[in-house]
Amino acid sequence: MAQGLVFALAACGLWGAIYMVPTLLPEFSPLQITFARFGLYGVVALCIFAPRAARLLPRIRKRDLLRLAWLALVGNIAYFAAAATAVQWVGVPVTSLIIGLVPVLVPLMARHTAGSLPLRRLAAPLLLIVLGIVTINSQALGLALSAGGTGGARYAGGVFMAVLSLLAWSRYAIDNNRFLRDSSFNGSEWSTLWGLVVGVMSLVLAALWWWLAPAATQQIAPARWQTFWLLCLGMAVFCSWLGNLAWNAASVRLPVSLMGQLVVFKTLFTLLYHFGWEKRLPGWNACLAIALILAGIGWSLKRFAQAEHRAEPAHEAARAGMAGYA
């Protein structure tokens, strides 16, 4: 479990940096950043895949390609597109509050998977995590709601898109765990193949978007385009390929219900980077929220460790019984 926790924290630390890029590139749209990031992810994956092609190609099944396409569509493209739309329609506070419920929804959706605990055993830790998520967003959410100015239909549509994003990432977290365990690939190979699939899909969707979208009128300096491509390449290498590799390594070591809760560390790392970029310390509400979330995660880890410890004697007894039978 300790190794899985380290890999999950590494993945969340890399993913947390993703949300700093739109702040650094305000003149570029979320779709431009998304398609560039995942398109370059495909290029990086192709470079890694090429020397291994002779060994990997015979092992790829049609089922693997369909599953990878599903993960790329749901966990990358649909998730980010819905989240970006929600941010534009209802703002960051409401969107982050809804999507922040991933650590709660995944254990509920994965309650019948291997290694999961009864919900009554996770209720108290999950409550602490929810309180932490609400506390993180409470001040900004109050300011957003008091400002008003958002039409009812547009607001409802934004909430719907945020919920859709929440469901998409939760579904991805469960399916990726199951598909990887059921495949013949390790975490590195799975991340590489995933990059190839999402890269192709992103390039196709980007071509359609640039063809259908009206011509952009904003002039962007060449130096900013250079920064844009460098940051997107950094996301492709570190956040996409290496982050997915670390997450896959954690997925084969931890139950999916616990993995879903560990996603909350992505929010914590994002806060850490945000405060570091602004060169200021977090306020009391952020410190309280971090304490609540860490307490909930620690409590949950203790529950899983206790369950694993109780299961070991039973496994030893079963093996001894089989040996005596033989």
C-alpha positions as YAML, in Angstrom:
chain: A
units: angstrom
residues:
- id: 1
  name: MET
  ca: [0.00, 0.00, 0.00]
- id: 2
  name: ALA
  ca: [2.87, 2.39, 0.78]
- id: 3
  name: GLN
  ca: [4.24, 2.17, -2.78]
- id: 4
  name: GLY
  ca: [0.80, 2.76, -4.24]
- id: 5
  name: LEU
  ca: [0.33, 5.83, -2.06]
- id: 6
  name: VAL
  ca: [3.68, 7.28, -3.21]
- id: 7
  name: PHE
  ca: [2.76, 6.76, -6.88]
- id: 8
  name: ALA
  ca: [-0.70, 8.32, -6.36]
- id: 9
  name: LEU
  ca: [0.82, 11.37, -4.65]
- id: 10
  name: ALA
  ca: [3.34, 11.74, -7.49]
- id: 11
  name: ALA
  ca: [0.53, 11.64, -10.07]
- id: 12
  name: CYS
  ca: [-1.54, 14.22, -8.18]
- id: 13
  name: GLY
  ca: [1.50, 16.45, -7.78]
- id: 14
  name: LEU
  ca: [2.08, 16.40, -11.54]
- id: 15
  name: TRP
  ca: [-1.61, 16.85, -12.37]
- id: 16
  name: GLY
  ca: [-1.93, 19.75, -9.94]
- id: 17
  name: ALA
  ca: [0.43, 21.80, -12.11]
- id: 18
  name: ILE
  ca: [-1.99, 21.57, -15.06]
- id: 19
  name: TYR
  ca: [-4.28, 24.25, -13.67]
- id: 20
  name: MET
  ca: [-1.45, 26.78, -13.49]
- id: 21
  name: VAL
  ca: [-0.98, 26.75, -17.28]
- id: 22
  name: PRO
  ca: [-4.24, 28.57, -18.19]
- id: 23
  name: THR
  ca: [-3.21, 31.24, -15.67]
- id: 24
  name: LEU
  ca: [0.12, 31.62, -17.45]
- id: 25
  name: LEU
  ca: [-1.55, 31.65, -20.89]
- id: 26
  name: PRO
  ca: [-4.62, 33.89, -20.49]
- id: 27
  name: GLU
  ca: [-4.74, 34.87, -24.18]
- id: 28
  name: PHE
  ca: [-5.21, 31.25, -25.30]
- id: 29
  name: SER
  ca: [-8.53, 29.42, -25.08]
- id: 30
  name: PRO
  ca: [-8.97, 26.22, -23.04]
- id: 31
  name: LEU
  ca: [-9.56, 24.24, -26.23]
- id: 32
  name: GLN
  ca: [-6.31, 25.46, -27.74]
- id: 33
  name: ILE
  ca: [-4.42, 24.38, -24.63]
- id: 34
  name: THR
  ca: [-6.27, 21.06, -24.47]
- id: 35
  name: PHE
  ca: [-5.68, 20.06, -28.09]
- id: 36
  name: ALA
  ca: [-2.04, 21.17, -27.98]
- id: 37
  name: ARG
  ca: [-1.37, 19.28, -24.76]
- id: 38
  name: PHE
  ca: [-2.94, 16.02, -25.84]
- id: 39
  name: GLY
  ca: [-1.65, 16.29, -29.41]
- id: 40
  name: LEU
  ca: [1.89, 16.62, -28.07]
- id: 41
  name: TYR
  ca: [1.16, 13.78, -25.67]
- id: 42
  name: GLY
  ca: [0.52, 11.67, -28.74]
- id: 43
  name: VAL
  ca: [3.86, 12.75, -30.26]
- id: 44
  name: VAL
  ca: [5.71, 11.90, -27.03]
- id: 45
  name: ALA
  ca: [3.94, 8.54, -26.85]
- id: 46
  name: LEU
  ca: [4.85, 7.82, -30.49]
- id: 47
  name: CYS
  ca: [8.54, 8.45, -29.75]
- id: 48
  name: ILE
  ca: [8.37, 6.02, -26.82]
- id: 49
  name: PHE
  ca: [6.27, 3.50, -28.74]
- id: 50
  name: ALA
  ca: [8.42, 3.34, -31.90]
- id: 51
  name: PRO
  ca: [11.36, 1.34, -30.44]
- id: 52
  name: ARG
  ca: [8.88, -1.07, -28.78]
- id: 53
  name: ALA
  ca: [6.47, -1.39, -31.68]
- id: 54
  name: ALA
  ca: [7.59, -4.88, -32.73]
- id: 55
  name: ARG
  ca: [7.00, -6.14, -29.19]
- id: 56
  name: LEU
  ca: [3.77, -4.26, -28.44]
- id: 57
  name: LEU
  ca: [1.84, -4.47, -31.71]
- id: 58
  name: PRO
  ca: [1.19, -8.24, -31.59]
- id: 59
  name: ARG
  ca: [-0.25, -7.86, -28.06]
- id: 60
  name: ILE
  ca: [-2.73, -5.11, -28.92]
- id: 61
  name: ARG
  ca: [-6.28, -6.38, -29.20]
- id: 62
  name: LYS
  ca: [-9.31, -4.65, -30.60]
- id: 63
  name: ARG
  ca: [-10.77, -4.60, -27.10]
- id: 64
  name: ASP
  ca: [-7.71, -2.71, -25.83]
- id: 65
  name: LEU
  ca: [-8.07, -0.04, -28.52]
- id: 66
  name: LEU
  ca: [-11.77, 0.43, -27.77]
- id: 67
  name: ARG
  ca: [-11.07, 0.73, -24.06]
- id: 68
  name: LEU
  ca: [-8.23, 3.20, -24.60]
- id: 69
  name: ALA
  ca: [-10.45, 5.29, -26.89]
- id: 70
  name: TRP
  ca: [-13.16, 5.30, -24.23]
- id: 71
  name: LEU
  ca: [-10.69, 6.43, -21.53]
- id: 72
  name: ALA
  ca: [-9.25, 9.14, -23.78]
- id: 73
  name: LEU
  ca: [-12.69, 10.45, -24.68]
- id: 74
  name: VAL
  ca: [-14.15, 10.35, -21.17]
- id: 75
  name: GLY
  ca: [-11.14, 10.97, -18.94]
- id: 76
  name: ASN
  ca: [-9.40, 13.59, -21.08]
- id: 77
  name: ILE
  ca: [-11.45, 15.31, -23.76]
- id: 78
  name: ALA
  ca: [-15.01, 15.17, -22.38]
- id: 79
  name: TYR
  ca: [-13.87, 15.88, -18.83]
- id: 80
  name: PHE
  ca: [-11.89, 18.98, -19.72]
- id: 81
  name: ALA
  ca: [-14.39, 20.29, -22.28]
- id: 82
  name: ALA
  ca: [-17.24, 20.06, -19.77]
- id: 83
  name: ALA
  ca: [-15.12, 21.61, -17.00]
- id: 84
  name: ALA
  ca: [-13.99, 24.50, -19.22]
- id: 85
  name: THR
  ca: [-17.59, 25.22, -20.24]
- id: 86
  name: ALA
  ca: [-18.74, 25.16, -16.62]
- id: 87
  name: VAL
  ca: [-15.99, 27.62, -15.65]
- id: 88
  name: GLN
  ca: [-17.13, 30.04, -18.36]
- id: 89
  name: TRP
  ca: [-20.82, 29.78, -17.42]
- id: 90
  name: VAL
  ca: [-20.81, 29.63, -13.60]
- id: 91
  name: GLY
  ca: [-17.22, 30.45, -12.65]
- id: 92
  name: VAL
  ca: [-14.37, 28.63, -10.97]
- id: 93
  name: PRO
  ca: [-15.78, 28.43, -7.39]
- id: 94
  name: VAL
  ca: [-19.00, 26.59, -8.27]
- id: 95
  name: THR
  ca: [-17.21, 24.36, -10.80]
- id: 96
  name: SER
  ca: [-14.40, 23.40, -8.44]
- id: 97
  name: LEU
  ca: [-16.88, 22.72, -5.63]
- id: 98
  name: ILE
  ca: [-18.81, 20.24, -7.81]
- id: 99
  name: ILE
  ca: [-15.81, 18.55, -9.45]
- id: 100
  name: GLY
  ca: [-14.13, 18.41, -6.05]
- id: 101
  name: LEU
  ca: [-16.66, 15.74, -5.08]
- id: 102
  name: VAL
  ca: [-14.74, 13.13, -7.14]
- id: 103
  name: PRO
  ca: [-13.15, 11.65, -3.97]
- id: 104
  name: VAL
  ca: [-16.65, 11.06, -2.60]
- id: 105
  name: LEU
  ca: [-18.38, 9.84, -5.76]
- id: 106
  name: VAL
  ca: [-15.73, 7.28, -6.79]
- id: 107
  name: PRO
  ca: [-15.99, 5.22, -3.56]
- id: 108
  name: LEU
  ca: [-19.78, 5.24, -3.97]
- id: 109
  name: MET
  ca: [-19.56, 4.06, -7.59]
- id: 110
  name: ALA
  ca: [-16.82, 1.51, -6.77]
- id: 111
  name: ARG
  ca: [-18.39, 0.08, -3.62]
- id: 112
  name: HIS
  ca: [-18.72, -3.41, -5.21]
- id: 113
  name: THR
  ca: [-15.19, -3.59, -6.64]
- id: 114
  name: ALA
  ca: [-12.37, -5.73, -5.22]
- id: 115
  name: GLY
  ca: [-10.73, -4.32, -2.10]
- id: 116
  name: SER
  ca: [-13.47, -1.79, -1.36]
- id: 117
  name: LEU
  ca: [-14.80, -1.23, 2.14]
- id: 118
  name: PRO
  ca: [-18.44, -0.98, 3.25]
- id: 119
  name: LEU
  ca: [-19.71, 2.58, 2.97]
- id: 120
  name: ARG
  ca: [-20.44, 2.71, 6.68]
- id: 121
  name: ARG
  ca: [-16.68, 2.28, 7.26]
- id: 122
  name: LEU
  ca: [-15.90, 5.21, 4.96]
- id: 123
  name: ALA
  ca: [-18.75, 7.55, 5.92]
- id: 124
  name: ALA
  ca: [-16.84, 9.51, 8.57]
- id: 125
  name: PRO
  ca: [-13.60, 9.96, 6.54]
- id: 126
  name: LEU
  ca: [-15.62, 11.00, 3.48]
- id: 127
  name: LEU
  ca: [-17.53, 13.54, 5.57]
- id: 128
  name: LEU
  ca: [-14.26, 15.18, 6.60]
- id: 129
  name: ILE
  ca: [-13.16, 15.34, 2.96]
- id: 130
  name: VAL
  ca: [-16.47, 16.94, 1.94]
- id: 131
  name: LEU
  ca: [-16.17, 19.51, 4.72]
- id: 132
  name: GLY
  ca: [-12.65, 20.29, 3.55]
- id: 133
  name: ILE
  ca: [-13.74, 20.74, -0.07]
- id: 134
  name: VAL
  ca: [-16.61, 23.04, 0.97]
- id: 135
  name: THR
  ca: [-14.28, 25.04, 3.22]
- id: 136
  name: ILE
  ca: [-11.76, 25.54, 0.40]
- id: 137
  name: ASN
  ca: [-14.45, 26.99, -1.84]
- id: 138
  name: SER
  ca: [-16.72, 28.66, 0.71]
- id: 139
  name: GLN
  ca: [-15.32, 32.19, 0.54]
- id: 140
  name: ALA
  ca: [-14.96, 32.31, -3.24]
- id: 141
  name: LEU
  ca: [-18.34, 30.61, -3.70]
- id: 142
  name: GLY
  ca: [-20.04, 33.19, -1.49]
- id: 143
  name: LEU
  ca: [-18.51, 36.05, -3.46]
- id: 144
  name: ALA
  ca: [-19.56, 34.48, -6.76]
- id: 145
  name: LEU
  ca: [-23.15, 33.93, -5.67]
- id: 146
  name: SER
  ca: [-23.50, 37.41, -4.13]
- id: 147
  name: ALA
  ca: [-22.20, 39.02, -7.34]
- id: 148
  name: GLY
  ca: [-25.10, 37.55, -9.32]
- id: 149
  name: GLY
  ca: [-25.55, 38.54, -12.95]
- id: 150
  name: THR
  ca: [-25.83, 35.02, -14.30]
- id: 151
  name: GLY
  ca: [-28.97, 34.03, -16.16]
- id: 152
  name: GLY
  ca: [-30.97, 31.16, -14.75]
- id: 153
  name: ALA
  ca: [-30.73, 28.94, -17.84]
- id: 154
  name: ARG
  ca: [-27.02, 29.65, -18.28]
- id: 155
  name: TYR
  ca: [-26.37, 28.98, -14.60]
- id: 156
  name: ALA
  ca: [-28.31, 25.71, -14.71]
- id: 157
  name: GLY
  ca: [-26.43, 24.70, -17.85]
- id: 158
  name: GLY
  ca: [-23.11, 25.45, -16.16]
- id: 159
  name: VAL
  ca: [-24.01, 23.35, -13.13]
- id: 160
  name: PHE
  ca: [-25.05, 20.53, -15.48]
- id: 161
  name: MET
  ca: [-21.70, 20.69, -17.30]
- id: 162
  name: ALA
  ca: [-19.82, 20.63, -13.98]
- id: 163
  name: VAL
  ca: [-21.80, 17.56, -12.90]
- id: 164
  name: LEU
  ca: [-21.07, 15.97, -16.29]
- id: 165
  name: SER
  ca: [-17.36, 16.62, -15.76]
- id: 166
  name: LEU
  ca: [-17.59, 15.09, -12.28]
- id: 167
  name: LEU
  ca: [-19.25, 11.96, -13.67]
- id: 168
  name: ALA
  ca: [-16.76, 11.70, -16.54]
- id: 169
  name: TRP
  ca: [-13.67, 11.73, -14.34]
- id: 170
  name: SER
  ca: [-15.22, 9.40, -11.77]
- id: 171
  name: ARG
  ca: [-16.12, 6.93, -14.51]
- id: 172
  name: TYR
  ca: [-12.60, 7.18, -15.91]
- id: 173
  name: ALA
  ca: [-11.01, 6.48, -12.50]
- id: 174
  name: ILE
  ca: [-12.99, 3.26, -12.12]
- id: 175
  name: ASP
  ca: [-12.70, 2.03, -15.71]
- id: 176
  name: ASN
  ca: [-8.97, 2.73, -16.02]
- id: 177
  name: ASN
  ca: [-8.29, 0.67, -12.91]
- id: 178
  name: ARG
  ca: [-10.34, -2.23, -14.23]
- id: 179
  name: PHE
  ca: [-9.08, -2.09, -17.82]
- id: 180
  name: LEU
  ca: [-5.42, -1.91, -16.79]
- id: 181
  name: ARG
  ca: [-5.71, -4.91, -14.48]
- id: 182
  name: ASP
  ca: [-7.47, -6.85, -17.22]
- id: 183
  name: SER
  ca: [-4.92, -6.02, -19.92]
- id: 184
  name: SER
  ca: [-1.57, -7.62, -20.77]
- id: 185
  name: PHE
  ca: [0.31, -4.30, -20.42]
- id: 186
  name: ASN
  ca: [2.16, -2.72, -17.54]
- id: 187
  name: GLY
  ca: [1.60, 0.88, -16.44]
- id: 188
  name: SER
  ca: [4.28, 2.34, -18.73]
- id: 189
  name: GLU
  ca: [2.99, 0.51, -21.81]
- id: 190
  name: TRP
  ca: [-0.62, 1.42, -21.01]
- id: 191
  name: SER
  ca: [0.27, 5.10, -20.61]
- id: 192
  name: THR
  ca: [2.13, 5.05, -23.94]
- id: 193
  name: LEU
  ca: [-0.73, 3.40, -25.84]
- id: 194
  name: TRP
  ca: [-3.20, 5.75, -24.19]
- id: 195
  name: GLY
  ca: [-1.09, 8.69, -25.37]
- id: 196
  name: LEU
  ca: [-1.17, 7.44, -28.95]
- id: 197
  name: VAL
  ca: [-4.96, 7.10, -28.91]
- id: 198
  name: VAL
  ca: [-5.68, 10.43, -27.22]
- id: 199
  name: GLY
  ca: [-3.15, 12.14, -29.49]
- id: 200
  name: VAL
  ca: [-4.90, 10.93, -32.64]
- id: 201
  name: MET
  ca: [-8.32, 11.83, -31.26]
- id: 202
  name: SER
  ca: [-7.13, 15.30, -30.22]
- id: 203
  name: LEU
  ca: [-5.61, 16.05, -33.63]
- id: 204
  name: VAL
  ca: [-8.82, 15.00, -35.39]
- id: 205
  name: LEU
  ca: [-11.00, 17.07, -33.07]
- id: 206
  name: ALA
  ca: [-8.61, 20.03, -33.33]
- id: 207
  name: ALA
  ca: [-8.81, 19.92, -37.13]
- id: 208
  name: LEU
  ca: [-12.61, 19.90, -36.96]
- id: 209
  name: TRP
  ca: [-12.63, 22.75, -34.45]
- id: 210
  name: TRP
  ca: [-10.32, 24.97, -36.49]
- id: 211
  name: TRP
  ca: [-12.38, 24.24, -39.58]
- id: 212
  name: LEU
  ca: [-15.74, 24.99, -37.97]
- id: 213
  name: ALA
  ca: [-14.75, 27.80, -35.60]
- id: 214
  name: PRO
  ca: [-14.72, 31.39, -36.89]
- id: 215
  name: ALA
  ca: [-11.36, 32.96, -37.59]
- id: 216
  name: ALA
  ca: [-9.68, 34.40, -34.52]
- id: 217
  name: THR
  ca: [-9.25, 38.17, -34.49]
- id: 218
  name: GLN
  ca: [-6.83, 38.41, -31.57]
- id: 219
  name: GLN
  ca: [-3.19, 38.81, -32.57]
- id: 220
  name: ILE
  ca: [-0.76, 36.89, -30.37]
- id: 221
  name: ALA
  ca: [2.94, 37.71, -30.35]
- id: 222
  name: PRO
  ca: [5.34, 34.99, -31.62]
- id: 223
  name: ALA
  ca: [7.12, 34.95, -28.24]
- id: 224
  name: ARG
  ca: [3.85, 34.02, -26.54]
- id: 225
  name: TRP
  ca: [3.31, 31.21, -29.04]
- id: 226
  name: GLN
  ca: [6.76, 29.88, -28.12]
- id: 227
  name: THR
  ca: [5.80, 29.96, -24.44]
- id: 228
  name: PHE
  ca: [2.51, 28.28, -25.31]
- id: 229
  name: TRP
  ca: [4.19, 25.33, -27.05]
- id: 230
  name: LEU
  ca: [6.86, 24.94, -24.36]
- id: 231
  name: LEU
  ca: [4.27, 24.81, -21.58]
- id: 232
  name: CYS
  ca: [2.05, 22.41, -23.53]
- id: 233
  name: LEU
  ca: [5.07, 20.18, -24.21]
- id: 234
  name: GLY
  ca: [5.88, 20.24, -20.49]
- id: 235
  name: MET
  ca: [2.31, 19.16, -19.71]
- id: 236
  name: ALA
  ca: [2.49, 16.42, -22.34]
- id: 237
  name: VAL
  ca: [5.70, 14.94, -20.93]
- id: 238
  name: PHE
  ca: [5.26, 15.42, -17.20]
- id: 239
  name: CYS
  ca: [1.53, 15.83, -16.52]
- id: 240
  name: SER
  ca: [0.16, 13.49, -19.19]
- id: 241
  name: TRP
  ca: [2.67, 10.71, -19.83]
- id: 242
  name: LEU
  ca: [4.54, 10.66, -16.51]
- id: 243
  name: GLY
  ca: [1.44, 11.54, -14.47]
- id: 244
  name: ASN
  ca: [-0.60, 8.78, -16.09]
- id: 245
  name: LEU
  ca: [2.31, 6.37, -15.62]
- id: 246
  name: ALA
  ca: [2.42, 7.10, -11.89]
- id: 247
  name: TRP
  ca: [-1.38, 6.83, -11.62]
- id: 248
  name: ASN
  ca: [-1.35, 3.48, -13.42]
- id: 249
  name: ALA
  ca: [1.36, 2.22, -11.09]
- id: 250
  name: ALA
  ca: [-0.83, 3.20, -8.13]
- id: 251
  name: SER
  ca: [-3.93, 1.64, -9.72]
- id: 252
  name: VAL
  ca: [-2.48, -1.88, -9.65]
- id: 253
  name: ARG
  ca: [-1.46, -1.50, -6.00]
- id: 254
  name: LEU
  ca: [-4.49, 0.16, -4.39]
- id: 255
  name: PRO
  ca: [-8.27, -0.47, -4.39]
- id: 256
  name: VAL
  ca: [-10.17, 1.81, -6.75]
- id: 257
  name: SER
  ca: [-12.32, 3.15, -3.91]
- id: 258
  name: LEU
  ca: [-9.18, 4.40, -2.15]
- id: 259
  name: MET
  ca: [-7.72, 5.74, -5.40]
- id: 260
  name: GLY
  ca: [-10.79, 7.93, -5.84]
- id: 261
  name: GLN
  ca: [-10.23, 9.56, -2.46]
- id: 262
  name: LEU
  ca: [-6.55, 10.22, -3.17]
- id: 263
  name: VAL
  ca: [-7.54, 12.40, -6.14]
- id: 264
  name: VAL
  ca: [-8.21, 15.15, -3.62]
- id: 265
  name: PHE
  ca: [-4.44, 15.63, -3.37]
- id: 266
  name: LYS
  ca: [-4.56, 17.12, -6.85]
- id: 267
  name: THR
  ca: [-6.58, 20.00, -5.38]
- id: 268
  name: LEU
  ca: [-4.13, 20.36, -2.50]
- id: 269
  name: PHE
  ca: [-1.14, 20.47, -4.85]
- id: 270
  name: THR
  ca: [-2.93, 23.04, -7.01]
- id: 271
  name: LEU
  ca: [-3.42, 25.22, -3.93]
- id: 272
  name: LEU
  ca: [0.25, 24.80, -3.01]
- id: 273
  name: TYR
  ca: [1.39, 25.88, -6.47]
- id: 274
  name: HIS
  ca: [-1.10, 28.76, -6.49]
- id: 275
  name: PHE
  ca: [0.11, 30.17, -3.17]
- id: 276
  name: GLY
  ca: [3.72, 29.63, -4.20]
- id: 277
  name: TRP
  ca: [3.18, 31.50, -7.48]
- id: 278
  name: GLU
  ca: [1.55, 34.40, -5.64]
- id: 279
  name: LYS
  ca: [4.27, 34.26, -2.95]
- id: 280
  name: ARG
  ca: [1.85, 34.30, -0.05]
- id: 281
  name: LEU
  ca: [0.71, 32.00, 2.72]
- id: 282
  name: PRO
  ca: [-2.74, 30.39, 2.69]
- id: 283
  name: GLY
  ca: [-5.51, 31.94, 4.79]
- id: 284
  name: TRP
  ca: [-7.16, 30.33, 7.78]
- id: 285
  name: ASN
  ca: [-9.95, 28.78, 5.67]
- id: 286
  name: ALA
  ca: [-7.43, 27.12, 3.32]
- id: 287
  name: CYS
  ca: [-5.40, 25.81, 6.27]
- id: 288
  name: LEU
  ca: [-8.55, 24.45, 7.92]
- id: 289
  name: ALA
  ca: [-9.65, 22.83, 4.66]
- id: 290
  name: ILE
  ca: [-6.26, 21.19, 4.14]
- id: 291
  name: ALA
  ca: [-6.31, 19.88, 7.73]
- id: 292
  name: LEU
  ca: [-9.81, 18.41, 7.25]
- id: 293
  name: ILE
  ca: [-8.90, 16.75, 3.96]
- id: 294
  name: LEU
  ca: [-5.65, 15.30, 5.29]
- id: 295
  name: ALA
  ca: [-7.47, 14.02, 8.38]
- id: 296
  name: GLY
  ca: [-10.12, 12.37, 6.20]
- id: 297
  name: ILE
  ca: [-7.52, 10.76, 3.94]
- id: 298
  name: GLY
  ca: [-5.44, 9.60, 6.90]
- id: 299
  name: TRP
  ca: [-8.52, 8.11, 8.58]
- id: 300
  name: SER
  ca: [-9.49, 6.34, 5.36]
- id: 301
  name: LEU
  ca: [-5.97, 4.95, 4.88]
- id: 302
  name: LYS
  ca: [-6.09, 3.61, 8.42]
- id: 303
  name: ARG
  ca: [-9.40, 1.85, 7.70]
- id: 304
  name: PHE
  ca: [-7.97, 0.22, 4.55]
- id: 305
  name: ALA
  ca: [-4.77, -0.79, 6.36]
- id: 306
  name: GLN
  ca: [-6.81, -2.40, 9.16]
- id: 307
  name: ALA
  ca: [-8.88, -4.32, 6.61]
- id: 308
  name: GLU
  ca: [-5.73, -5.47, 4.81]
- id: 309
  name: HIS
  ca: [-4.15, -6.56, 8.10]
- id: 310
  name: ARG
  ca: [-7.23, -8.57, 9.07]
- id: 311
  name: ALA
  ca: [-7.28, -10.23, 5.64]
- id: 312
  name: GLU
  ca: [-3.69, -11.50, 5.86]
- id: 313
  name: PRO
  ca: [-4.33, -14.21, 8.53]
- id: 314
  name: ALA
  ca: [-7.29, -15.47, 6.53]
- id: 315
  name: HIS
  ca: [-5.14, -15.72, 3.40]
- id: 316
  name: GLU
  ca: [-2.39, -17.52, 5.34]
- id: 317
  name: ALA
  ca: [-4.93, -19.96, 6.78]
- id: 318
  name: ALA
  ca: [-6.36, -20.60, 3.32]
- id: 319
  name: ARG
  ca: [-2.92, -21.30, 1.88]
- id: 320
  name: ALA
  ca: [-2.11, -23.61, 4.81]
- id: 321
  name: GLY
  ca: [-5.35, -25.47, 4.28]
- id: 322
  name: MET
  ca: [-4.61, -25.92, 0.59]
- id: 323
  name: ALA
  ca: [-1.11, -27.14, 1.38]
- id: 324
  name: GLY
  ca: [-2.48, -29.67, 3.89]
- id: 325
  name: TYR
  ca: [-5.04, -30.84, 1.33]
- id: 326
  name: ALA
  ca: [-2.31, -31.33, -1.27]
...
